[in-house]
Amino acid sequence: MSDPKPVRIYPVAMSLGVLLALSFALCVVFGLLFPGATMYQAWLPLLPGVSWISWPSFLLGVVEAFAYG
């Protein structure tokens, strides 16, 4: 029986960051397509400086979501 390989932190962190950034972008797209069913009120307190919606705010949200990942 061989020893298990240790989990490499960098690839896990990068994939989590990308997952959260993509999730944020999909939430914004969903909010623009269906304005009555938006979730932005839930993540506005979690992403300081982000407001609904402008290009600088969107880019800041993607960067912050990636950083949280």
Protein Blocks (a to p, Z undefined) as FASTA:
>chain_A
ZZdddddfklmmmmmmmmmmmmmmmmmmmmmmmmmlccklmmmmmmghiacddfklmmmm
mmmmmmmZZ
